[in-house]
Each structure stands twice: as structure tokens, then as C-alpha cells.
Amino acid sequence: MDGLAQALCLFCAVTSAPPHPQLARGAGDIWYTHEMPAPGTHLLRLSTTDFILDTDRFRAQRLEAFAYRFADLSCRGRFDLKPVERRSWPAWRPVYARQYVFHCR
């Protein structure tokens, strides 16, 4: 009976399941996830692909332009956008992903 009660308990199934990872959404050639780790703080994780003739500079510009547009739409034009880079992270070339944090004013 105990196993049957657990099988029928929706609350038990929901609370015992691990959290699901956030899936990236696509917008053109950019894939992104948007998180809010603290009130008023937004974390934007971006990645992109190669074009036929592409460089690190062009990919970085596309990622930054997307982050700027996303923050602009989210905050209605009033925001502080900064790239998230840690010195402990290895410097990878070529550039395919970036993270940005922004705060709405």
C-alpha cells in the first residue's frame, strides 16, 4: 500500500524530481539563456556559430549587439550592461560564447 500511495502522490513526484536545466532559445544565429540570480540582476549566456567568412571580432560583436538589444528590451532602455569574465577562466580562441550581466535602472 505504501508503494501505491507514493505512486499516486503527485506532490511526492514533483518534489522528488531533480530540477530541469534551462534550455537555450534561438534568435537567428544566437542561442541564449536568461536567468535572474538576484532581484534586479539578469544573467545572459550567449553562444553563436560560424559564418563562412567569420572572425573572433565579428562573433564577439554579434554577441555584444544581441546582449545590448536584449537588455534594452528587458529594461526599456535603462540598464547597465557588463561582460562577465573571470581571470580564472581560460582564454579560448575562437570566441563562440560570452556571458553578460545587466541591471535595470
Phi and psi in degrees as a GROMACS rama.xvg file:
@    title "Ramachandran Plot"
@    xaxis  label "Phi"
@    yaxis  label "Psi"
@TYPE xy
-63.2888  -42.0756  ASP-2
-64.7035  -37.398  GLY-3
-67.8953  -39.9154  LEU-4
-64.653  -40.5058  ALA-5
-67.5784  -36.4592  GLN-6
-66.5241  -32.8527  ALA-7
-89.6507  -9.31227  LEU-8
-83.1966  106.947  CYS-9
-67.5812  -41.2275  LEU-10
-59.8172  -41.7207  PHE-11
-64.0657  -39.2619  CYS-12
-68.5882  -38.583  ALA-13
-70.8337  -43.0697  VAL-14
-76.4418  -21.4004  THR-15
-89.7747  -11.3684  SER-16
-80.1531  141.324  ALA-17
-69.5065  157.673  PRO-18
-67.531  144.727  PRO-19
-86.7928  139.162  HIS-20
-69.5799  150.514  PRO-21
-75.0889  131.168  GLN-22
-85.7887  142.258  LEU-23
-73.2509  143.27  ALA-24
-106.043  147.885  ARG-25
-101.237  144.253  GLY-26
-143.243  93.8455  ALA-27
70.119  -125.736  GLY-28
-95.2186  7.82663  ASP-29
-107.39  134.281  ILE-30
-111.744  137.573  TRP-31
-145.346  155.673  TYR-32
-127.74  145.915  THR-33
-124.518  125.186  HIS-34
-128.94  155.703  GLU-35
-122.139  88.363  MET-36
-69.9242  -21.7651  PRO-37
-148.283  158.49  ALA-38
-58.1076  126.979  PRO-39
82.3128  -3.07296  GLY-40
-111.906  128.354  THR-41
-117.054  135.991  HIS-42
-115.883  124.487  LEU-43
-117.888  119.209  LEU-44
-108.077  122.846  ARG-45
-121.504  148.783  LEU-46
-145.48  156.859  SER-47
-142.724  176.306  THR-48
-118.146  -178.949  THR-49
-87.0229  146.183  ASP-50
-99.2233  173.378  PHE-51
-59.5753  -52.3387  ILE-52
-110.782  98.5354  LEU-53
-138.57  149.818  ASP-54
-131.227  168.827  THR-55
-58.4762  -40.3428  ASP-56
-63.0808  -43.4423  ARG-57
-67.0758  -41.1784  PHE-58
-64.799  -42.9587  ARG-59
-63.303  -39.1367  ALA-60
-64.9322  -41.1585  GLN-61
-63.3506  -43.0907  ARG-62
-64.4145  -43.18  LEU-63
-66.8401  -39.9493  GLU-64
-63.6175  -40.4533  ALA-65
-64.5094  -44.7176  PHE-66
-60.8584  -40.9168  ALA-67
-63.777  -45.907  TYR-68
-63.9374  -41.3502  ARG-69
-63.0029  -45.9099  PHE-70
-65.3552  -38.3265  ALA-71
-62.1528  -43.7082  ASP-72
-70.6238  -38.273  LEU-73
-69.4906  -35.8985  SER-74
-108.499  5.9107  CYS-75
56.6919  43.1283  ARG-76
87.8562  -3.38942  GLY-77
-121.339  99.3399  ARG-78
-156.64  162.28  PHE-79
-119.05  114.962  ASP-80
-109.744  132.242  LEU-81
-140.526  141.033  LYS-82
-72.6538  147.017  PRO-83
-102.012  109.376  VAL-84
-135.069  131.558  GLU-85
-110.482  140.306  ARG-86
-66.519  -22.1576  ARG-87
-76.7793  -17.1872  SER-88
-77.2186  141.067  TRP-89
-69.7589  147.244  PRO-90
-83.3486  111.477  ALA-91
-99.6541  139.001  TRP-92
-128.436  135.908  ARG-93
-77.2204  163.511  PRO-94
-83.7057  119.208  VAL-95
-124.554  -11.3018  TYR-96
-148.207  150.579  ALA-97
-148.638  158.958  ARG-98
-124.153  143.133  GLN-99
-133.712  147.663  TYR-100
-121.457  139.796  VAL-101
-142.255  152.056  PHE-102
-123.195  132.238  HIS-103
-79.973  141.491  CYS-104
